[in-house]
Amino acid sequence: MKRRELLQGLAALVPASSVLGHYSAVAAPLRKKVKITDLKAMVIGRPGGNTLVRIDTDAGITGYGEAYWGFGVKDVMMGYLRDAIMGEDPLDIDPLYTKMIFRTGGAGAIGGVTVTAISGVEIALWDLAGRLLGQPVCKLLGGQYRTGVLAYLTTGPADFLDPASCREWAAMVKEHRYGFTAVKTDIRRLGYPEENLYETVLDSPHGYNRQLTNQDLDNNTKGFANVREALGPDFGIAVHTHWELDWSDALNLARAVAAMRPMWLEDPLPPEFCDSWVKLTEESPIPILTGENLYTRRGFMPFIVHQGCHIVQIDIPKSGGLLESKKIADLADIFDMPVCAHNAIGPLGCIASAHCAASIRDFKGHELALSPPLGPTASETHELTWGFYQGDPSKAWEQFVIHEGPLVKDGRILVPDKPGLGVEPNPDYIRGHLAPGETWWG
């Protein structure tokens, strides 16, 4: 047997049995003594916005979760998943996850809206388990490596080709009350203006092709140099793309921004695994990161086993939930790959994700996507998938959940030490931010 074949076999085996020893021991006294009596869900923000999920039990204890936005997520929960878990022991989380995967087989099961919905329910099961057992979720996932998870803010200057604009933006980032020490900033693409002469159904230069012009490369070299100069030598900077390049221009971009020493280049190629990911990873002068559009450990396995990236980025509330993400991280650990968390969800899902991140040994950074209006638009009203806000979104973000103490401090998402997730939906805020036609736990 070849070495790679042996490693593939071992990699498939280890994560499945690696994390639940402590949980099984703690849960044993309550096994088969509590039953699930209901699952409820409601969409917040806008139509197709994030879905909150609630699981009730005959013990009078409730668990809460949050699933990513997307039309159909609530339908999957109520049409498939509710019946799958009704009457079951809520502590049988992994068997219930497997049951939900099988129950949604005809609707997708291994990715997309079905796994998104399952992830939200799985998070609620972990919150419920923590409340029943009197322990924070991170303790049940194998133990807690850290009390706070490094957060990076997704943001960028109004004009990153203008050094003054970059300095103004950098000052606002550094002055933010959350104390950020890292950011993620989009690349800029002009596209090919001459292609506007031809008919196209696409309305963005990102769609015309997957190429960068020399001017694009020069602009990003200059722009990210300005960002580095404005933030300083020790501030973390990630270069953000949206699965939009071919492999040769992804490599050109990596070389163009290498001098400013970014934390990583994110999602440069389309999400599916192919040998181009391996070639790019081997030749890039900076770390390559991917994973936000991958689902379950099987989606991540080829990238990890075949070294298709340097850093794995799991979207924990979307990729299968907390335990599945822990299994992905354990697989990455075998190959000495650090883990990051993509996170564009609301506060409940973010805190759930942070619990999982706290249980991962080699964890590098966690996105905090507040979509902050740093600058002239700060006084305007803005829409997110978890509601509307005006001014500083971090204030609305904190109002979304009932919690004790700060949620973010010194550039870290703080992991609550209360049973379960340590937070729950705030009815005073959420009742005013339900999607049109939704009712409270309708």
Buried (B, 14 or more C-beta within 10 A) or exposed (E): EEEEEEBBEEBBEBBEEBBBEBBEEBBEEBEEEBBBBBBBBBBBBBEBBBBBBBBBBEBEBBBBBBBBBBEBBBBBBBBBBBEBBEEBBBBBBBEBBEBBBEBBEEBBBBBBBBBBBBBBBBBBBBBBBBBBBEBBBBBBBBEBBBEBBBBBBBBBBEBBBBBEBBBBBBEBBBEBEBEBBBBBBBBBBEBEEEEEEEEEEEEEBBEBBBBBBEEBBEBBBBBBBBBBBBBEEEBBBBBBBEBBBBBBBBBBBBBBBBEBEBBBBBBBBBBEBEEBBBBBBEEBEBBBBBBBBBBBBBBBBBBBBBBBBBBBBBBBBBBBBBBBBBBBBBBBBBBEBBBBBBBBBBBBBBBBBBBBBBBBEBBBBBBBBBBBBBEEEBEEEBEBBBBBBEBBBBEBBBBBBEBEEEBBBEBBBBBBBBBBBBBBBBEEBBEEBBBEEBEEBE
